[in-house]
Amino acid sequence: MSKTRRWVIILLSLVALVLIGINLVSKDDTGTSVVSSSDPTYRSEHTDTVVYSPEGALNYHLVAQHVEYFSDQAITWFTQPLLTTYDTTKTETWSIKADKAKLTNDRMLYLYGHVEVNALTADAQLRKITTDNAKINLITQDVTSDDLVTLYGTTFNSSGLKMRGNLRNKTAELIEKVRTSYEIQNKQTQP
């Protein structure tokens, strides 16, 4: 083998080693795929969630058509949610539905679009609540809305702005621009 050929092979080998070294140094060694913070951590179709109190009593049942959880914000989005609440005797008390809902880490449920709250007990004087947006604290069952709210009772209909209430106590109070109509039932007297 000639000296020239030997020097060419050594030179080409050095060039190859330098190029391999440059290639290795320039590579990003994160190795893991980067997830955008706008992407959900997980998605699910038709979920069915049951939540119990620390004492073991059934607290609420949540069914949704689509769920997306974002771990960086600790927020869960629900599409077509249906929430059923229970009292301490495991009796269904309220059915709550909306177009979308957002559940935060502090157990606040924000309801958006065609919100409807229906009483499921026969003795409730407040039968139904409708609004566009509402917020429910799932621990205390306080419910609030700053939109137009309509309350339907056994003998009344009432509408107004800004409602505050509590599902556990079966109460609701309209704050502003309240309009109420009552149905007076005639009592039949015996002759």
C-alpha positions as CSV (number, residue, x, y, z in Angstrom):
1,M,0.0,0.0,0.0
2,S,1.5,3.4,-1.0
3,K,2.1,6.2,1.5
4,T,-0.3,8.5,-0.3
5,R,-3.1,6.0,-0.2
6,R,-2.5,5.4,3.6
7,W,-2.7,9.2,4.2
8,V,-5.9,9.5,2.2
9,I,-7.5,6.7,4.2
10,I,-6.4,8.3,7.5
11,L,-7.6,11.7,6.5
12,L,-11.0,10.3,5.4
13,S,-11.3,8.4,8.6
14,L,-10.6,11.6,10.6
15,V,-13.2,13.5,8.6
16,A,-15.7,10.8,9.2
17,L,-15.0,10.8,13.0
18,V,-15.3,14.6,13.1
19,L,-18.7,14.5,11.2
20,I,-20.0,11.8,13.5
21,G,-18.9,13.9,16.6
22,I,-20.6,17.0,15.2
23,N,-23.7,15.1,14.5
24,L,-23.9,13.6,18.0
25,V,-23.2,17.0,19.7
26,S,-25.9,18.9,17.6
27,K,-28.6,16.4,18.5
28,D,-31.1,17.4,21.2
29,D,-30.8,14.9,23.9
30,T,-34.3,15.4,25.4
31,G,-35.2,12.1,23.9
32,T,-38.8,12.4,25.1
33,S,-41.6,13.8,23.0
34,V,-42.6,17.3,24.0
35,V,-46.3,17.7,24.7
36,S,-47.9,21.0,24.1
37,S,-49.7,22.5,27.1
38,S,-52.7,23.0,25.0
39,D,-53.0,19.3,24.4
40,P,-55.1,17.3,26.9
41,T,-53.3,14.7,29.1
42,Y,-56.1,12.2,28.3
43,R,-59.4,12.0,26.4
44,S,-62.2,9.7,26.9
45,E,-65.6,9.0,25.2
46,H,-68.7,8.3,27.3
47,T,-67.5,8.4,30.9
48,D,-69.4,7.3,33.9
49,T,-68.0,8.6,37.2
50,V,-69.3,7.9,40.7
51,V,-68.0,9.9,43.7
52,Y,-68.4,9.0,47.3
53,S,-68.0,11.1,50.5
54,P,-65.2,10.4,53.0
55,E,-67.8,8.5,55.1
56,G,-68.5,6.2,52.1
57,A,-71.9,7.6,51.2
58,L,-72.8,8.1,47.5
59,N,-72.2,11.8,46.8
60,Y,-72.8,12.3,43.0
61,H,-72.8,10.5,39.7
62,L,-71.5,12.2,36.6
63,V,-72.0,10.9,33.0
64,A,-70.5,12.7,30.0
65,Q,-70.2,12.0,26.2
66,H,-66.7,13.3,26.0
67,V,-64.0,14.2,28.6
68,E,-60.6,15.9,28.3
69,Y,-58.3,16.3,31.3
70,F,-55.5,18.9,31.3
71,S,-53.0,18.0,34.1
72,D,-50.9,21.2,33.8
73,Q,-54.0,23.2,34.8
74,A,-55.8,20.5,36.8
75,I,-59.0,21.1,34.8
76,T,-61.4,18.6,33.3
77,W,-63.8,19.5,30.4
78,F,-67.0,17.6,29.9
79,T,-69.2,17.5,26.8
80,Q,-73.0,16.9,27.4
81,P,-72.5,16.3,31.2
82,L,-75.3,14.9,33.3
83,L,-74.7,15.1,37.1
84,T,-77.0,13.4,39.6
85,T,-76.6,14.4,43.3
86,Y,-77.6,12.3,46.3
87,D,-78.6,13.1,49.9
88,T,-77.3,11.2,53.0
89,T,-80.0,8.5,52.5
90,K,-78.7,7.7,49.0
91,T,-81.8,9.2,47.4
92,E,-81.4,11.0,44.1
93,T,-82.0,14.7,44.8
94,W,-81.0,16.7,41.6
95,S,-80.3,16.1,38.0
96,I,-78.1,18.7,36.4
97,K,-77.3,18.9,32.7
98,A,-75.6,21.4,30.3
99,D,-73.9,21.5,26.9
100,K,-70.3,21.8,28.5
101,A,-68.8,21.8,31.9
102,K,-65.4,22.5,33.5
103,L,-64.4,20.9,36.7
104,T,-61.5,22.5,38.6
105,N,-59.2,21.0,41.2
106,D,-61.1,22.8,44.0
107,R,-64.3,20.8,43.1
108,M,-66.0,23.7,41.4
109,L,-68.2,22.7,38.4
110,Y,-68.7,25.5,35.8
111,L,-71.7,24.7,33.5
112,Y,-72.0,26.4,30.1
113,G,-75.0,26.4,27.7
114,H,-78.6,25.3,28.3
115,V,-78.1,24.6,32.0
116,E,-81.0,22.7,33.5
117,V,-81.4,21.6,37.1
118,N,-84.3,19.3,37.9
119,A,-85.5,18.2,41.3
120,L,-85.8,14.4,41.6
121,T,-87.7,14.3,44.9
122,A,-91.5,14.5,45.0
123,D,-91.6,16.9,48.0
124,A,-89.4,19.7,46.5
125,Q,-91.2,23.0,46.1
126,L,-88.5,24.1,43.6
127,R,-88.9,21.8,40.7
128,K,-86.6,23.2,38.0
129,I,-83.9,25.9,37.3
130,T,-82.8,27.0,33.9
131,T,-80.1,29.4,32.8
132,D,-77.2,29.7,30.3
133,N,-74.3,29.5,32.7
134,A,-73.9,28.4,36.4
135,K,-71.3,27.4,38.9
136,I,-71.8,24.6,41.5
137,N,-69.5,23.9,44.5
138,L,-69.6,20.1,44.6
139,I,-68.6,20.0,48.3
140,T,-71.2,22.5,49.7
141,Q,-73.6,22.2,46.8
142,D,-73.9,26.0,46.6
143,V,-75.1,27.1,43.1
144,T,-74.7,30.5,41.6
145,S,-75.4,32.2,38.3
146,D,-74.9,35.8,37.0
147,D,-77.1,35.2,34.0
148,L,-80.9,35.3,33.5
149,V,-82.3,32.4,35.6
150,T,-85.8,31.0,35.6
151,L,-87.1,29.1,38.6
152,Y,-90.1,26.7,38.3
153,G,-91.9,25.7,41.4
154,T,-95.0,23.8,42.2
155,T,-97.2,26.9,42.2
156,F,-94.9,29.6,40.8
157,N,-92.6,30.7,38.0
158,S,-89.9,33.3,38.7
159,S,-87.2,34.8,36.6
160,G,-84.4,37.3,37.3
161,L,-80.7,38.0,37.1
162,K,-78.0,36.7,39.5
163,M,-79.2,33.6,41.5
164,R,-77.6,32.2,44.7
165,G,-78.8,29.0,46.2
166,N,-78.0,25.6,47.7
167,L,-79.1,22.3,46.2
168,R,-78.7,20.5,49.5
169,N,-81.1,22.9,51.2
170,K,-83.4,23.1,48.1
171,T,-83.2,26.9,48.1
172,A,-82.6,29.6,45.4
173,E,-82.7,33.3,45.6
174,L,-82.9,35.7,42.6
175,I,-81.0,38.9,43.2
176,E,-81.9,41.4,40.5
177,K,-84.9,42.3,38.2
178,V,-87.1,39.5,39.6
179,R,-90.5,38.8,38.0
180,T,-92.7,36.1,39.6
181,S,-96.1,34.7,38.7
182,Y,-98.1,32.6,41.1
183,E,-100.8,30.0,40.5
184,I,-103.5,30.2,43.1
185,Q,-105.2,26.9,43.6
186,N,-108.8,26.9,44.5
187,K,-109.7,24.8,47.5
188,Q,-113.0,23.1,47.1
189,T,-115.1,23.2,50.2
190,Q,-117.4,20.4,51.2
191,P,-121.1,21.4,51.7
